[in-house]
């Protein structure tokens, strides 16, 4: 996935970098910023998770609805 695709995916899921980082197995939101800015490449397992989330999969620890 390209950095722009990663950002678009996160935004379409309605998640902040803080919320999606642990869902993808990253310890801090700074890794999400690095992925979205093209400073790092997304790992294979994180990309699989992101694609699963885009397809509708929701783990038990999915962030609660906002608002």
C-alpha positions as CSV (number, residue, x, y, z in Angstrom):
1,X,0.0,0.0,0.0
2,X,1.1,3.5,-0.7
3,X,1.3,6.1,2.1
4,X,-1.7,7.8,0.6
5,X,-3.7,4.6,0.6
6,X,-2.8,3.9,4.2
7,X,-4.0,7.4,5.2
8,X,-7.2,7.0,3.2
9,X,-7.8,3.6,4.7
10,X,-7.4,5.0,8.3
11,X,-9.7,8.0,7.5
12,X,-12.3,5.8,5.9
13,X,-12.3,3.6,9.1
14,X,-12.9,6.8,11.1
15,X,-9.8,6.2,13.3
16,X,-7.1,8.5,14.6
17,X,-3.5,7.5,14.4
18,X,-3.7,6.9,18.2
19,X,-6.5,4.5,17.7
20,X,-5.2,2.5,14.8
21,X,-1.6,2.1,15.9
22,X,-2.4,-0.7,18.5
23,X,-4.9,-2.3,16.1
24,X,-2.0,-2.7,13.6
25,X,0.5,-3.9,16.2
26,X,2.4,-0.6,16.5
27,X,3.2,0.8,19.9
28,X,2.8,4.4,19.1
29,X,1.0,6.8,16.8
30,X,4.3,8.1,15.5
31,X,4.7,4.9,13.4
32,X,1.4,5.7,11.7
33,X,2.6,9.2,10.8
34,X,5.8,7.6,9.4
35,X,3.7,5.2,7.3
36,X,1.5,7.9,6.0
37,X,4.4,10.2,5.2
38,X,6.3,7.5,3.4
39,X,9.2,7.4,5.9
40,X,8.6,3.7,6.6
41,X,6.9,0.8,4.7
42,X,4.0,-1.0,6.2
43,X,4.7,-4.5,7.4
44,X,3.0,-7.4,5.7
45,X,1.0,-8.5,8.7
46,X,-0.1,-4.9,9.4
47,X,-1.2,-4.5,5.8
48,X,-3.2,-7.7,6.0
49,X,-4.9,-6.4,9.2
50,X,-5.7,-3.1,7.6
51,X,-7.2,-4.8,4.5
52,X,-9.3,-7.0,6.9
53,X,-10.6,-3.9,8.7
54,X,-11.5,-2.3,5.4
55,X,-13.4,-5.5,4.5
56,X,-15.5,-5.2,7.7
57,X,-13.5,-7.3,10.3
58,X,-13.7,-5.8,13.8
59,X,-11.7,-7.2,16.7
60,X,-13.0,-7.1,20.3
61,X,-10.7,-4.2,21.1
62,X,-12.1,-2.0,18.2
63,X,-12.5,1.6,19.4
64,X,-15.9,2.6,20.6
65,X,-18.1,4.8,18.3
66,X,-17.4,8.5,18.7
67,X,-20.1,11.1,19.4
